[in-house]
């Protein structure tokens, strides 16, 4: 801005933390999902999302895994992306979501020391001023 005779101040406020899943919990959730819907219906993202999600605050307190259940249904016209004015879900996916959560939790409870699953490491964070 000085090159054009102006002046500016940039203030950056800390926002949401990065959401980092706990690998051991992801492994258990993947196993449960593959059993419930078949491995051909479980997809992993090629690259991590750079979006933010408040679920990261839960992962500060305990190990966990964030995943997308998949609640669109093209046949019913339910195809809008999340966080849009036209977003909707096909509620028939909800029982599967409950079953997947319950199966994952039960599997984690079967482990000898489920409390020993390490929490997601906090990435090195530098505030830019």
C-alpha positions in Angstrom: 0.0 0.0 0.0 2.9 2.4 0.6 3.9 2.2 -3.1 0.5 3.8 -3.8 0.8 6.4 -1.0 -1.4 4.5 1.4 -0.9 2.7 4.7 -2.3 -0.6 6.0 -2.3 -2.8 9.0 -2.8 -6.5 8.7 -4.2 -8.3 11.8 -4.5 -12.1 11.7 -6.6 -13.8 14.3 -6.1 -17.4 15.2 -9.0 -19.6 13.9 -9.9 -23.2 14.2 -7.1 -25.7 14.7 -6.2 -28.3 12.1 -8.3 -31.4 12.4 -5.9 -34.3 12.7 -7.4 -37.8 13.0 -5.8 -40.4 15.3 -4.5 -43.1 13.0 -5.4 -46.1 15.3 -9.0 -44.8 15.5 -9.1 -44.3 11.7 -7.9 -47.9 11.3 -10.7 -49.2 13.5 -13.4 -47.0 11.8 -12.1 -48.1 8.3 -12.4 -51.8 9.3 -15.9 -51.3 10.6 -17.0 -49.3 7.5 -15.6 -51.9 5.2 -17.4 -54.7 7.0 -20.7 -52.7 7.0 -20.8 -51.4 3.4 -18.1 -53.4 1.6 -14.6 -52.2 0.8 -15.7 -51.0 -2.6 -17.9 -48.4 -0.9 -15.3 -46.9 1.4 -13.1 -44.2 -0.1 -10.1 -42.4 1.3 -9.4 -38.8 0.2 -6.3 -38.5 -2.0 -5.4 -35.3 -0.3 -6.4 -33.8 3.0 -8.9 -31.0 3.1 -7.7 -27.6 4.0 -11.2 -26.6 5.2 -11.9 -26.1 8.9 -14.1 -28.2 11.2 -15.0 -27.6 14.9 -14.6 -31.4 15.4 -11.0 -30.5 15.9 -11.8 -29.3 19.4 -13.1 -32.8 20.3 -9.8 -34.3 19.0 -7.9 -32.0 21.4 -9.6 -33.9 24.3 -9.5 -37.5 23.0 -8.3 -39.6 20.1 -10.9 -39.9 17.3 -11.7 -39.9 13.7 -13.7 -37.6 11.5 -15.3 -39.0 8.4 -18.0 -38.3 5.9 -20.9 -40.7 6.0 -22.2 -39.9 2.6 -25.8 -38.7 2.7 -26.5 -37.6 -0.8 -29.0 -39.4 -3.0 -29.1 -38.4 -6.7 -32.4 -40.4 -7.3 -34.1 -38.2 -4.7 -32.4 -35.0 -6.0 -30.4 -34.6 -2.7 -27.0 -33.6 -4.1 -26.1 -30.2 -2.8 -22.8 -29.7 -1.0 -22.6 -29.0 2.7 -22.8 -25.4 4.0 -25.1 -24.3 1.1 -28.6 -23.0 1.2 -29.9 -26.1 -0.6 -28.1 -28.7 1.5 -30.1 -31.6 2.6 -29.5 -35.2 3.6 -31.1 -38.5 2.7 -32.1 -39.5 6.2 -32.0 -43.2 5.3 -28.3 -42.9 5.9 -28.7 -42.2 9.6 -29.1 -45.8 10.8 -25.9 -46.7 9.0 -24.1 -43.8 10.7 -25.3 -44.9 14.1 -24.3 -48.5 13.4 -20.8 -47.4 12.2 -20.3 -45.2 15.3 -21.4 -47.9 17.6 -19.3 -50.6 16.0 -16.3 -48.4 16.0 -16.8 -47.5 19.7 -17.3 -51.2 20.7 -14.2 -52.3 18.8 -12.2 -49.6 20.5 -13.6 -50.7 23.9 -12.5 -54.3 23.1 -8.8 -53.3 23.0 -6.8 -54.0 26.1 -6.1 -50.4 26.9 -8.2 -48.1 24.8 -7.1 -45.1 26.8 -3.6 -45.7 25.5 -4.5 -44.7 22.0 -2.5 -41.5 21.6 -4.3 -38.2 20.9 -3.6 -36.6 17.6 -0.3 -34.7 17.8 -0.7 -31.0 17.7 1.0 -29.5 14.6 3.6 -26.9 15.2 1.7 -23.7 15.1 3.2 -20.3 14.4 1.2 -17.1 14.6 1.9 -14.7 11.8 1.9 -11.1 12.8 
